[in-house]
């Protein structure tokens, strides 16, 4: 803000010296430069608050000295050869483009385009019903509760308790059924204008519930299927789920509770935390036609009917079966980690000179920056940062930050997984039953919770051992892993239609070696591991909006070198660059992006005037069609595989879906037939411009697996 200080503008900082007013003289006195030179200082040092990286090796003191000498950034860059320090001279030369970009980022616009109409600012009498709709859309729940607006009367639904024997007549001729299962496992039906509660489900109710010809409608039908499944009752014919419909229409919502959705779509419906069965049926029945019409209008009905609704069925069955854990192994791991953490505690206290709360950022700051006098890398609102990135940098200067990193990593593994997983095992089934979240990500990817098995770390030795704790259900069974090979890069090749990328996949070459060969201009046989690793980072980084700053940090190279690397990539894969530019342009025009199968993600921030917000939205726009299409592909494969397993009457069970991988628990004798089935269904699920490849492995635990070929041989 100090760059704005001038003849008519002062900046007041209430947190400095009991309130300090910055005018031109105070700025010069405090910083040694004029207000208009503040941007030149920030161009060199960067600004951690706005995530703007500085030039390596240049801190505030050096930047002040340089700007005092050369007057401005432009003056400095025009006289690099006159910088006295060789190290600073080299740093500025290597990062001059970074510095220029920094200046563009830190300069505040003095003449922003703001549409202004004084009359529109006049305070008028609010239309409470319109205001209520706005509050609902923006999810201002607290404000909505205190608003006195007209609420639409709902149709009262009666609740009747009855026995299974009373339902024979009611169920006669029924072809659709609204169903709800509450948190206590109570089952309710909607029949002839009233909610019916059945205390004990017997033949009549069981017959209708398991009849797929009787379509089931409700909110969160997967939850209902799981709840009934735990009682040995099969719920079939899942047809319309208002939660899934609302998710497809707007995957960015923070909540898909029935009350939240109804308050948006139904005029005058207020937000209610706990709905009774009568309210649920009333809202579901009124919401269904509205959601169905919007799905049709937006071209999402086919995706809803062909993928999301059948998938809810598959996920429920996976949750019900669960996975087996090696509890002895996890107990042993917990003991080993406990010993190592005690040892780390002792070593950390010894290096710091005193005991302190290692988990307290405040106390850690004192140890690192006051006691050990380590340099402050970046700051937060509460003081110097002690996050993972900072500790990695400080570990190059002192032993303690490295131990702190290990302590944090092991503590998280122990509390989140190793000690937590056994406590979540169901005493009746002796298995772990995770919950798969179908309505949780904006790209369409699945996630899991209670526990989150998606984030089990595999890059560390201890982390990978957690996978060893997930085992086959019996000694006569084994696990089979089926993993899509580089599926997102293959989707990128399909979407971009880039000839070089397509050719590399069609010839079954190592895509990272092929990319390295093109970028470095060498034969693939001459590509080193370092070259391949660099190319791999770029290949995957492009999917997530890789910038020269990000690459320079990842590869520890200068900004200019990183930019040259990215330029070389796009030179060899020109259609990828064109795809990225066209996708961003389309998102700016339409306000959304789509996957291959038509899934939509709305990105209103794509046209934001805030550059940081806009750039983040652009990265989302590029990544969503790729990640979302890969997600749609594996979802469709799961549906097709499950259907075929039932058709062939196999005992095999699909137990986990982790990113691009499916995990099965199966009798040893079914391995050859299941491997053929799954590979065929996964690879042929969608025709792309490039071959889709699935790698198969088998083993008795999830870690120690060997490659399996369709001939039945290990490779």
Secondary structure, 3 states (H helix, E strand, C coil): CHHHCCCCCCEEECCCCCCEEECHHHHHHHHCCCHHHHHHHHHHHCEHHHCECCCCCCCHHHHHHHHHHHCCHHHHHCCHHHCCCHHHHHHHHHCHHHHHHHHHHHCCCCCCCCCCCHHHHCCCCCCHHHHHHHHHHCCCHHHHHCCCCCCCCCCCCEEEEECHHHHHHHHCCCCEEEEEECCCCCEEEEECCEEEEECCCCHHHHHHHCCCCCEEEECCHHHHHHHHHCCCCCCCCEEEEHHHHHHHHCCCCCCCCHHHHHHHHCCCCCCCCCCCHHHHHHHHHHHHHHHHHHHHHCCCHHHHHHHHHHHHHHHHHHHHHCEEECHHHHHHHHHHHHHHHHHHHHHHHHHHCCCCCCCCHHHHHHHHHHHCCCCCCCEECCEECCCHHHHHHHCCCCHHHHHHHHHHHHHHHHHHHHCHHHHCECCCCCCECCEEECCCCCCCCCEEECCCCCCCCCCCHHHHHHHHCEECCCCCEEEEEEEECCHHHHHHHHHHCCHHHHHHHHCCCCHHHHHHHHHHCCCHHHCCHHHHHHHHHHHHHHHCCCCHHHHHHHHCCCHHHHHHHHHHHHHHCHHHHHHHHHHHHHHHHHCEEECCCCCEEECHHHHCCCHHHHHHHHHHHHHHHHHHHHHHHHHHHHHHHHHHHHHCCCCCEEEEEECCEEEEEEEHHHHHHHHHHHHHHHHCCCCCCCCCCEEEEEECECCCCEEECCCCCEC
